[in-house]
Amino acid sequence: MLTLILYQCDNSDSLIDDNSRRVKEHLIEITDSIKYKQNGTISFYKITHFEWDTLYIFTPYTSTSEIDKRLGFHWKDAEKTSVLNDEISNLLVFTKEREVIAFFDYPRYEGDFINIEPKTFSKNDARFKLKEEKNGIQKKLFFYSLVDQ
């Protein structure tokens, strides 16, 4: 089963937790069903139940200064994510008007965003094809952007 690590930005901000939890639940359902079909698509605007305008995907070992640079503002909770210190996860961050609305670590062994460039998407462009491919001796799901296809 897919495991996503959720973070709470602020003890008083349960809305971020709720937003992250809902995305997690939908992403789990979709990726689990895709694993059995070997291919599929996902549109993040269809699985989110909150307002957002930009999805940022950060790969392993992204520094807090790079996160801040890409977001265009200082995000104090970037230090709480595991993407800074390991290669296990990608970090997905949803923003609206320069404010973080939801974020979570997405384990690369469940699906990897490594082949996507650029890693910043508007709500309408956050559409991906998932394809199971051989990675060494194992099969693994990879995300590919559907923009310009």
LUMMARBA-237422 format. One record per residue: residue number from 1; residue in one letter; x, y negated, z negated of N, C-alpha, C in turn. Coordinates in steps of 0.02 Angstrom, whole numbers. Example, Ala and Ser with C-alpha at 12.3 -4.5 7.8 and 13.67 -1.06 7.14 Angstrom:
REM LUMMARBA-237422
@i->1; aa->A; n.px->660; n.py->284; n.pz->-390; ca.px->615; ca.py->225; ca.pz->-390; c.px->660; c.py->165; c.pz->-390
@i->2; aa->S; n.px->642; n.py->112; n.pz->-354; ca.px->684; ca.py->53; ca.pz->-357; c.px->645; c.py->-2; c.pz->-394
//
This chain:
REM LUMMARBA-237422
@i->1; aa->M; n.px->42; n.py->59; n.pz->0; ca.px->0; ca.py->0; ca.pz->0; c.px->45; c.py->-62; c.pz->0
@i->2; aa->L; n.px->24; n.py->-112; n.pz->35; ca.px->60; ca.py->-174; ca.pz->41; c.px->60; c.py->-211; c.pz->-25
@i->3; aa->T; n.px->118; n.py->-236; n.pz->-45; ca.px->123; ca.py->-274; ca.pz->-106; c.px->149; c.py->-343; c.pz->-89
@i->4; aa->L; n.px->114; n.py->-394; n.pz->-110; ca.px->136; ca.py->-463; ca.pz->-101; c.px->146; c.py->-493; c.pz->-170
@i->5; aa->I; n.px->200; n.py->-529; n.pz->-178; ca.px->214; ca.py->-562; ca.pz->-241; c.px->185; c.py->-631; c.pz->-237
@i->6; aa->L; n.px->140; n.py->-647; n.pz->-283; ca.px->108; ca.py->-713; ca.pz->-284; c.px->139; c.py->-756; c.pz->-337
@i->7; aa->Y; n.px->138; n.py->-820; n.pz->-326; ca.px->165; ca.py->-867; ca.pz->-373; c.px->112; c.py->-919; c.pz->-389
@i->8; aa->Q; n.px->114; n.py->-943; n.pz->-449; ca.px->70; ca.py->-998; ca.pz->-469; c.px->112; c.py->-1061; c.pz->-470
@i->9; aa->C; n.px->91; n.py->-1111; n.pz->-432; ca.px->129; ca.py->-1173; ca.pz->-427; c.px->127; c.py->-1211; c.pz->-493
@i->10; aa->D; n.px->72; n.py->-1208; n.pz->-527; ca.px->63; ca.py->-1248; ca.pz->-586; c.px->9; c.py->-1212; c.pz->-628
@i->11; aa->N; n.px->17; n.py->-1208; n.pz->-693; ca.px->-31; ca.py->-1174; ca.pz->-734; c.px->-102; c.py->-1200; c.pz->-726
@i->12; aa->S; n.px->-109; n.py->-1264; n.pz->-712; ca.px->-175; ca.py->-1293; ca.pz->-705; c.px->-202; c.py->-1287; c.pz->-634
@i->13; aa->D; n.px->-164; n.py->-1260; n.pz->-589; ca.px->-185; ca.py->-1258; ca.pz->-519; c.px->-206; c.py->-1188; c.pz->-499
@i->14; aa->S; n.px->-264; n.py->-1165; n.pz->-523; ca.px->-288; ca.py->-1098; ca.pz->-508; c.px->-312; c.py->-1092; c.pz->-436
@i->15; aa->L; n.px->-325; n.py->-1149; n.pz->-403; ca.px->-346; ca.py->-1147; ca.pz->-333; c.px->-292; c.py->-1117; c.pz->-289
@i->16; aa->I; n.px->-229; n.py->-1133; n.pz->-302; ca.px->-175; ca.py->-1104; ca.pz->-263; c.px->-173; c.py->-1029; c.pz->-272
@i->17; aa->D; n.px->-181; n.py->-1006; n.pz->-334; ca.px->-183; ca.py->-934; ca.pz->-347; c.px->-240; c.py->-901; c.pz->-310
@i->18; aa->D; n.px->-299; n.py->-931; n.pz->-312; ca.px->-357; ca.py->-904; ca.pz->-279; c.px->-346; c.py->-901; c.pz->-203
@i->19; aa->N; n.px->-320; n.py->-954; n.pz->-174; ca.px->-306; ca.py->-956; ca.pz->-102; c.px->-257; c.py->-901; c.pz->-84
@i->20; aa->S; n.px->-203; n.py->-895; n.pz->-122; ca.px->-151; ca.py->-844; ca.pz->-107; c.px->-180; c.py->-774; c.pz->-113
@i->21; aa->R; n.px->-220; n.py->-763; n.pz->-164; ca.px->-250; ca.py->-697; ca.pz->-176; c.px->-295; c.py->-677; c.pz->-118
@i->22; aa->R; n.px->-335; n.py->-724; n.pz->-93; ca.px->-380; ca.py->-708; ca.pz->-37; c.px->-342; c.py->-691; c.pz->26
@i->23; aa->V; n.px->-290; n.py->-730; n.pz->42; ca.px->-249; ca.py->-715; ca.pz->101; c.px->-217; c.py->-646; c.pz->93
@i->24; aa->K; n.px->-192; n.py->-632; n.pz->33; ca.px->-161; ca.py->-568; ca.pz->19; c.px->-209; c.py->-510; c.pz->33
@i->25; aa->E; n.px->-270; n.py->-515; n.pz->8; ca.px->-319; ca.py->-462; ca.pz->17; c.px->-333; c.py->-449; c.pz->91
@i->26; aa->H; n.px->-342; n.py->-502; n.pz->130; ca.px->-356; ca.py->-494; ca.pz->201; c.px->-295; c.py->-467; c.pz->238
@i->27; aa->L; n.px->-237; n.py->-491; n.pz->221; ca.px->-176; ca.py->-468; ca.pz->255; c.px->-163; c.py->-394; c.pz->241
@i->28; aa->I; n.px->-177; n.py->-373; n.pz->180; ca.px->-170; ca.py->-302; ca.pz->162; c.px->-217; c.py->-259; c.pz->205
@i->29; aa->E; n.px->-279; n.py->-279; n.pz->210; ca.px->-328; ca.py->-241; ca.pz->250; c.px->-306; c.py->-236; c.pz->322
@i->30; aa->I; n.px->-283; n.py->-291; n.pz->351; ca.px->-265; ca.py->-293; ca.pz->421; c.px->-202; c.py->-252; c.pz->434
@i->31; aa->T; n.px->-149; n.py->-263; n.pz->395; ca.px->-87; ca.py->-227; ca.pz->408; c.px->-94; c.py->-153; c.pz->394
@i->32; aa->D; n.px->-133; n.py->-135; n.pz->344; ca.px->-143; ca.py->-63; ca.pz->331; c.px->-179; c.py->-30; c.pz->389
@i->33; aa->S; n.px->-229; n.py->-63; n.pz->418; ca.px->-265; ca.py->-33; ca.pz->474; c.px->-221; c.py->-32; c.pz->537
@i->34; aa->I; n.px->-179; n.py->-81; n.pz->545; ca.px->-135; ca.py->-84; ca.pz->604; c.px->-83; c.py->-29; c.pz->601
@i->35; aa->K; n.px->-60; n.py->-11; n.pz->542; ca.px->-10; ca.py->42; ca.pz->536; c.px->-33; c.py->107; c.pz->567
@i->36; aa->Y; n.px->-98; n.py->118; n.pz->565; ca.px->-124; ca.py->180; ca.pz->594; c.px->-135; c.py->175; c.pz->669
@i->37; aa->K; n.px->-141; n.py->114; n.pz->695; ca.px->-152; ca.py->104; ca.pz->767; c.px->-87; c.py->88; c.pz->804
@i->38; aa->Q; n.px->-34; n.py->71; n.pz->769; ca.px->31; ca.py->51; ca.pz->796; c.px->33; c.py->-19; c.pz->826
@i->39; aa->N; n.px->-23; n.py->-50; n.pz->840; ca.px->-25; ca.py->-117; ca.pz->869; c.px->-88; c.py->-152; c.pz->845
@i->40; aa->G; n.px->-86; n.py->-219; n.pz->847; ca.px->-144; ca.py->-258; ca.pz->828; c.px->-127; c.py->-332; c.pz->830
@i->41; aa->T; n.px->-177; n.py->-373; n.pz->813; ca.px->-166; ca.py->-445; ca.pz->811; c.px->-194; c.py->-473; c.pz->746
@i->42; aa->I; n.px->-168; n.py->-531; n.pz->728; ca.px->-192; ca.py->-566; ca.pz->669; c.px->-192; c.py->-640; c.pz->683
@i->43; aa->S; n.px->-247; n.py->-673; n.pz->664; ca.px->-252; ca.py->-746; ca.pz->667; c.px->-261; c.py->-770; c.pz->596
@i->44; aa->F; n.px->-213; n.py->-807; n.pz->571; ca.px->-217; ca.py->-828; ca.pz->501; c.px->-276; c.py->-873; c.pz->486
@i->45; aa->Y; n.px->-300; n.py->-911; n.pz->535; ca.px->-357; ca.py->-954; ca.pz->522; c.px->-420; c.py->-912; c.pz->508
@i->46; aa->K; n.px->-421; n.py->-849; n.pz->533; ca.px->-479; ca.py->-806; ca.pz->522; c.px->-477; c.py->-773; c.pz->453
@i->47; aa->I; n.px->-419; n.py->-768; n.pz->422; ca.px->-415; ca.py->-733; ca.pz->358; c.px->-405; c.py->-780; c.pz->299
@i->48; aa->T; n.px->-404; n.py->-845; n.pz->313; ca.px->-397; ca.py->-894; ca.pz->259; c.px->-465; c.py->-926; c.pz->246
@i->49; aa->H; n.px->-480; n.py->-937; n.pz->183; ca.px->-544; ca.py->-968; ca.pz->164; c.px->-531; c.py->-1034; c.pz->129
@i->50; aa->F; n.px->-480; n.py->-1068; n.pz->151; ca.px->-464; ca.py->-1134; ca.pz->124; c.px->-438; c.py->-1176; c.pz->181
@i->51; aa->E; n.px->-438; n.py->-1241; n.pz->170; ca.px->-414; ca.py->-1288; ca.pz->221; c.px->-338; c.py->-1291; c.pz->221
@i->52; aa->W; n.px->-308; n.py->-1286; n.pz->279; ca.px->-236; ca.py->-1293; ca.pz->287; c.px->-223; c.py->-1316; c.pz->358
@i->53; aa->D; n.px->-164; n.py->-1346; n.pz->368; ca.px->-148; ca.py->-1368; ca.pz->436; c.px->-84; c.py->-1338; c.pz->463
@i->54; aa->T; n.px->-39; n.py->-1313; n.pz->420; ca.px->25; ca.py->-1286; ca.pz->443; c.px->45; c.py->-1225; c.pz->403
@i->55; aa->L; n.px->69; n.py->-1174; n.pz->440; ca.px->98; ca.py->-1114; ca.pz->409; c.px->173; c.py->-1116; c.pz->422
@i->56; aa->Y; n.px->212; n.py->-1110; n.pz->369; ca.px->285; ca.py->-1106; ca.pz->374; c.px->306; c.py->-1036; c.pz->354
@i->57; aa->I; n.px->351; n.py->-1007; n.pz->393; ca.px->379; ca.py->-941; ca.pz->377; c.px->453; c.py->-950; c.pz->365
@i->58; aa->F; n.px->475; n.py->-930; n.pz->306; ca.px->546; ca.py->-935; ca.pz->288; c.px->575; c.py->-865; c.pz->282
@i->59; aa->T; n.px->631; n.py->-854; n.pz->313; ca.px->664; ca.py->-788; ca.pz->313; c.px->711; c.py->-783; c.pz->253
@i->60; aa->P; n.px->736; n.py->-723; n.pz->241; ca.px->781; ca.py->-712; ca.pz->183; c.px->840; c.py->-761; c.pz->181
@i->61; aa->Y; n.px->858; n.py->-778; n.pz->121; ca.px->915; ca.py->-821; ca.pz->105; c.px->907; c.py->-894; c.pz->128
@i->62; aa->T; n.px->845; n.py->-915; n.pz->138; ca.px->834; ca.py->-985; ca.pz->154; c.px->844; c.py->-1025; c.pz->90
@i->63; aa->S; n.px->882; n.py->-1078; n.pz->93; ca.px->896; ca.py->-1119; ca.pz->34; c.px->837; c.py->-1166; c.pz->18
@i->64; aa->T; n.px->835; n.py->-1189; n.pz->-44; ca.px->782; ca.py->-1237; ca.pz->-62; c.px->789; c.py->-1301; c.pz->-22
@i->65; aa->S; n.px->850; n.py->-1322; n.pz->-7; ca.px->858; ca.py->-1383; ca.pz->33; c.px->831; c.py->-1374; c.pz->104
@i->66; aa->E; n.px->839; n.py->-1314; n.pz->133; ca.px->811; ca.py->-1300; ca.pz->199; c.px->735; c.py->-1297; c.pz->196
@i->67; aa->I; n.px->708; n.py->-1267; n.pz->143; ca.px->635; ca.py->-1265; ca.pz->134; c.px->608; c.py->-1336; c.pz->130
@i->68; aa->D; n.px->638; n.py->-1378; n.pz->89; ca.px->616; ca.py->-1447; ca.pz->82; c.px->621; c.py->-1485; c.pz->149
@i->69; aa->K; n.px->674; n.py->-1472; n.pz->185; ca.px->684; ca.py->-1506; ca.pz->250; c.px->629; c.py->-1486; c.pz->299
@i->70; aa->R; n.px->615; n.py->-1423; n.pz->304; ca.px->562; ca.py->-1400; ca.pz->350; c.px->493; c.py->-1423; c.pz->329
@i->71; aa->L; n.px->480; n.py->-1423; n.pz->263; ca.px->414; ca.py->-1446; ca.pz->239; c.px->407; c.py->-1521; c.pz->248
@i->72; aa->G; n.px->463; n.py->-1557; n.pz->244; ca.px->460; ca.py->-1630; ca.pz->249; c.px->449; c.py->-1663; c.pz->182
@i->73; aa->F; n.px->454; n.py->-1625; n.pz->128; ca.px->446; ca.py->-1651; ca.pz->60; c.px->478; c.py->-1603; c.pz->11
@i->74; aa->H; n.px->493; n.py->-1627; n.pz->-49; ca.px->522; ca.py->-1583; ca.pz->-101; c.px->466; c.py->-1540; c.pz->-131
@i->75; aa->W; n.px->478; n.py->-1475; n.pz->-132; ca.px->431; ca.py->-1427; ca.pz->-161; c.px->466; c.py->-1394; c.pz->-220
@i->76; aa->K; n.px->447; n.py->-1414; n.pz->-280; ca.px->482; ca.py->-1391; ca.pz->-340; c.px->475; c.py->-1315; c.pz->-352
@i->77; aa->D; n.px->422; n.py->-1285; n.pz->-328; ca.px->412; ca.py->-1214; ca.pz->-340; c.px->449; c.py->-1168; c.pz->-291
@i->78; aa->A; n.px->485; n.py->-1197; n.pz->-244; ca.px->525; ca.py->-1156; ca.pz->-198; c.px->575; c.py->-1113; c.pz->-236
@i->79; aa->E; n.px->599; n.py->-1139; n.pz->-291; ca.px->649; ca.py->-1103; ca.pz->-332; c.px->621; c.py->-1039; c.pz->-362
@i->80; aa->K; n.px->555; n.py->-1032; n.pz->-365; ca.px->523; ca.py->-973; ca.pz->-395; c.px->516; c.py->-915; c.pz->-346
@i->81; aa->T; n.px->531; n.py->-926; n.pz->-283; ca.px->521; ca.py->-874; ca.pz->-233; c.px->582; c.py->-829; c.pz->-227
@i->82; aa->S; n.px->570; n.py->-768; n.pz->-204; ca.px->626; ca.py->-721; ca.pz->-198; c.px->665; c.py->-729; c.pz->-133
@i->83; aa->V; n.px->638; n.py->-767; n.pz->-86; ca.px->671; ca.py->-774; ca.pz->-21; c.px->740; c.py->-807; c.pz->-28
@i->84; aa->L; n.px->752; n.py->-842; n.pz->-82; ca.px->816; ca.py->-876; ca.pz->-92; c.px->872; c.py->-827; c.pz->-105
@i->85; aa->N; n.px->857; n.py->-770; n.pz->-136; ca.px->910; ca.py->-727; ca.pz->-161; c.px->912; c.py->-657; c.pz->-133
@i->86; aa->D; n.px->867; n.py->-639; n.pz->-88; ca.px->869; ca.py->-570; ca.pz->-63; c.px->846; c.py->-567; c.pz->9
@i->87; aa->E; n.px->853; n.py->-508; n.pz->38; ca.px->833; ca.py->-498; ca.pz->107; c.px->770; c.py->-456; c.pz->113
@i->88; aa->I; n.px->735; n.py->-446; n.pz->58; ca.px->677; ca.py->-402; ca.pz->56; c.px->614; c.py->-435; c.pz->84
@i->89; aa->S; n.px->607; n.py->-501; n.pz->76; ca.px->544; ca.py->-534; ca.pz->92; c.px->552; c.py->-594; c.pz->137
@i->90; aa->N; n.px->496; n.py->-610; n.pz->170; ca.px->487; ca.py->-675; ca.pz->203; c.px->440; c.py->-714; c.pz->158
@i->91; aa->L; n.px->446; n.py->-779; n.pz->159; ca.px->403; ca.py->-823; ca.pz->120; c.px->354; c.py->-857; c.pz->167
@i->92; aa->L; n.px->289; n.py->-852; n.pz->154; ca.px->238; ca.py->-886; ca.pz->193; c.px->210; c.py->-943; c.pz->150
@i->93; aa->V; n.px->210; n.py->-1003; n.pz->179; ca.px->187; ca.py->-1062; ca.pz->143; c.px->135; c.py->-1097; c.pz->186
@i->94; aa->F; n.px->76; n.py->-1108; n.pz->158; ca.px->22; ca.py->-1144; ca.pz->191; c.px->18; c.py->-1214; c.pz->162
@i->95; aa->T; n.px->16; n.py->-1265; n.pz->205; ca.px->11; ca.py->-1333; ca.pz->181; c.px->-47; c.py->-1370; c.pz->213
@i->96; aa->K; n.px->-68; n.py->-1423; n.pz->180; ca.px->-117; ca.py->-1470; ca.pz->208; c.px->-96; c.py->-1539; c.pz->186
@i->97; aa->E; n.px->-85; n.py->-1582; n.pz->235; ca.px->-66; ca.py->-1651; ca.pz->222; c.px->-9; c.py->-1656; c.pz->171
@i->98; aa->R; n.px->45; n.py->-1619; n.pz->185; ca.px->106; ca.py->-1621; ca.pz->146; c.px->97; c.py->-1596; c.pz->73
@i->99; aa->E; n.px->52; n.py->-1549; n.pz->64; ca.px->42; ca.py->-1519; ca.pz->-2; c.px->36; c.py->-1443; c.pz->7
@i->100; aa->V; n.px->70; n.py->-1405; n.pz->-36; ca.px->66; ca.py->-1332; ca.pz->-32; c.px->-2; c.py->-1310; c.pz->-59
@i->101; aa->I; n.px->-36; n.py->-1271; n.pz->-17; ca.px->-103; ca.py->-1246; ca.pz->-33; c.px->-101; c.py->-1174; c.pz->-56
@i->102; aa->A; n.px->-56; n.py->-1134; n.pz->-26; ca.px->-48; ca.py->-1063; ca.pz->-44; c.px->21; c.py->-1041; c.pz->-21
@i->103; aa->F; n.px->49; n.py->-992; n.pz->-56; ca.px->114; ca.py->-963; ca.pz->-37; c.px->123; c.py->-895; c.pz->-69
@i->104; aa->F; n.px->161; n.py->-853; n.pz->-34; ca.px->176; ca.py->-787; ca.pz->-60; c.px->234; c.py->-756; c.pz->-22
@i->105; aa->D; n.px->268; n.py->-710; n.pz->-55; ca.px->321; ca.py->-670; ca.pz->-23; c.px->287; c.py->-612; c.pz->13
@i->106; aa->Y; n.px->309; n.py->-599; n.pz->73; ca.px->283; ca.py->-543; ca.pz->112; c.px->340; c.py->-494; c.pz->125
@i->107; aa->P; n.px->338; n.py->-434; n.pz->97; ca.px->393; ca.py->-387; ca.pz->105; c.px->406; c.py->-368; c.pz->178
@i->108; aa->R; n.px->469; n.py->-371; n.pz->197; ca.px->487; ca.py->-357; ca.pz->267; c.px->475; c.py->-285; c.pz->286
@i->109; aa->Y; n.px->476; n.py->-239; n.pz->238; ca.px->463; ca.py->-170; ca.pz->254; c.px->389; c.py->-158; c.pz->271
@i->110; aa->E; n.px->345; n.py->-206; n.pz->254; ca.px->274; ca.py->-201; ca.pz->272; c.px->260; c.py->-233; c.pz->339
@i->111; aa->G; n.px->302; n.py->-279; n.pz->361; ca.px->295; ca.py->-314; ca.pz->424; c.px->345; c.py->-371; c.pz->424
@i->112; aa->D; n.px->381; n.py->-379; n.pz->479; ca.px->437; ca.py->-426; ca.pz->480; c.px->425; c.py->-482; c.pz->531
@i->113; aa->F; n.px->437; n.py->-544; n.pz->509; ca.px->430; ca.py->-603; ca.pz->551; c.px->496; c.py->-624; c.pz->583
@i->114; aa->I; n.px->547; n.py->-582; n.pz->577; ca.px->615; ca.py->-600; ca.pz->598; c.px->621; c.py->-619; c.pz->672
@i->115; aa->N; n.px->579; n.py->-591; n.pz->715; ca.px->584; ca.py->-603; ca.pz->787; c.px->546; c.py->-665; c.pz->811
@i->116; aa->I; n.px->519; n.py->-703; n.pz->766; ca.px->479; ca.py->-761; ca.pz->784; c.px->520; c.py->-825; c.pz->781
@i->117; aa->E; n.px->517; n.py->-864; n.pz->834; ca.px->547; ca.py->-931; ca.pz->835; c.px->500; c.py->-976; c.pz->874
@i->118; aa->P; n.px->485; n.py->-1035; n.pz->852; ca.px->503; ca.py->-1063; ca.pz->787; c.px->460; c.py->-1031; c.pz->733
@i->119; aa->K; n.px->472; n.py->-1049; n.pz->672; ca.px->437; ca.py->-1019; ca.pz->616; c.px->390; c.py->-1069; c.pz->581
@i->120; aa->T; n.px->364; n.py->-1115; n.pz->620; ca.px->315; ca.py->-1164; ca.pz->595; c.px->257; c.py->-1164; c.pz->644
@i->121; aa->F; n.px->195; n.py->-1156; n.pz->616; ca.px->137; ca.py->-1148; ca.pz->659; c.px->79; c.py->-1191; c.pz->635
@i->122; aa->S; n.px->45; n.py->-1222; n.pz->683; ca.px->-18; ca.py->-1257; ca.pz->668; c.px->-71; c.py->-1203; c.pz->655
@i->123; aa->K; n.px->-127; n.py->-1224; n.pz->628; ca.px->-180; ca.py->-1177; ca.pz->613; c.px->-203; c.py->-1140; c.pz->676
@i->124; aa->N; n.px->-208; n.py->-1174; n.pz->732; ca.px->-229; ca.py->-1142; ca.pz->794; c.px->-176; c.py->-1097; c.pz->824
@i->125; aa->D; n.px->-113; n.py->-1109; n.pz->809; ca.px->-58; ca.py->-1069; ca.pz->838; c.px->-34; c.py->-1012; c.pz->793
@i->126; aa->A; n.px->-61; n.py->-1006; n.pz->733; ca.px->-39; ca.py->-953; ca.pz->687; c.px->-74; c.py->-888; c.pz->704
@i->127; aa->R; n.px->-60; n.py->-864; n.pz->764; ca.px->-88; ca.py->-802; ca.pz->791; c.px->-30; c.py->-756; c.pz->810
@i->128; aa->F; n.px->-35; n.py->-694; n.pz->789; ca.px->21; ca.py->-648; ca.pz->798; c.px->-1; c.py->-580; c.pz->822
@i->129; aa->K; n.px->42; n.py->-550; n.pz->861; ca.px->35; ca.py->-479; ca.pz->880; c.px->79; c.py->-440; c.pz->833
@i->130; aa->L; n.px->54; n.py->-385; n.pz->807; ca.px->93; ca.py->-340; ca.pz->766; c.px->107; c.py->-278; c.pz->806
@i->131; aa->K; n.px->169; n.py->-259; n.pz->807; ca.px->188; ca.py->-201; ca.pz->847; c.px->234; c.py->-157; c.pz->806
@i->132; aa->E; n.px->218; n.py->-94; n.pz->804; ca.px->261; ca.py->-46; ca.pz->769; c.px->317; c.py->-26; c.pz->816
@i->133; aa->E; n.px->379; n.py->-33; n.pz->792; ca.px->437; ca.py->-17; ca.pz->832; c.px->486; c.py->23; c.pz->790
@i->134; aa->K; n.px->529; n.py->59; n.pz->825; ca.px->580; ca.py->96; ca.pz->790; c.px->634; c.py->48; c.pz->766
@i->135; aa->N; n.px->652; n.py->54; n.pz->703; ca.px->703; ca.py->12; ca.pz->672; c.px->752; c.py->60; c.pz->639
@i->136; aa->G; n.px->805; n.py->77; n.pz->675; ca.px->850; ca.py->129; ca.pz->650; c.px->815; c.py->195; c.pz->658
@i->137; aa->I; n.px->808; n.py->232; n.pz->603; ca.px->775; ca.py->296; ca.pz->605; c.px->701; c.py->291; c.pz->584
@i->138; aa->Q; n.px->681; n.py->232; n.pz->561; ca.px->613; ca.py->223; ca.pz->537; c.px->573; c.py->179; c.pz->584
@i->139; aa->K; n.px->508; n.py->182; n.pz->578; ca.px->464; ca.py->137; ca.pz->615; c.px->446; c.py->79; c.pz->568
@i->140; aa->K; n.px->437; n.py->20; n.pz->598; ca.px->423; ca.py->-40; ca.pz->558; c.px->378; c.py->-86; c.pz->599
@i->141; aa->L; n.px->334; n.py->-122; n.pz->564; ca.px->291; ca.py->-172; ca.pz->598; c.px->330; c.py->-237; c.pz->606
@i->142; aa->F; n.px->326; n.py->-266; n.pz->666; ca.px->355; ca.py->-331; ca.pz->680; c.px->300; c.py->-378; c.pz->704
@i->143; aa->F; n.px->305; n.py->-440; n.pz->682; ca.px->258; ca.py->-492; ca.pz->705; c.px->288; c.py->-528; c.pz->764
@i->144; aa->Y; n.px->246; n.py->-543; n.pz->815; ca.px->267; ca.py->-582; ca.pz->873; c.px->214; c.py->-636; c.pz->884
@i->145; aa->S; n.px->235; n.py->-697; n.pz->899; ca.px->189; ca.py->-752; ca.pz->910; c.px->149; c.py->-741; c.pz->973
@i->146; aa->L; n.px->84; n.py->-759; n.pz->970; ca.px->41; ca.py->-755; ca.pz->1029; c.px->37; c.py->-823; c.pz->1065
@i->147; aa->V; n.px->71; n.py->-873; n.pz->1039; ca.px->72; ca.py->-939; ca.pz->1071; c.px->109; c.py->-933; c.pz->1137
@i->148; aa->D; n.px->82; n.py->-963; n.pz->1190; ca.px->112; ca.py->-963; ca.pz->1257; c.px->114; c.py->-894; c.pz->1288
@i->149; aa->Q; n.px->69; n.py->-849; n.pz->1268; ca.px->68; ca.py->-783; ca.pz->1300; c.px->4; c.py->-775; c.pz->1338
//
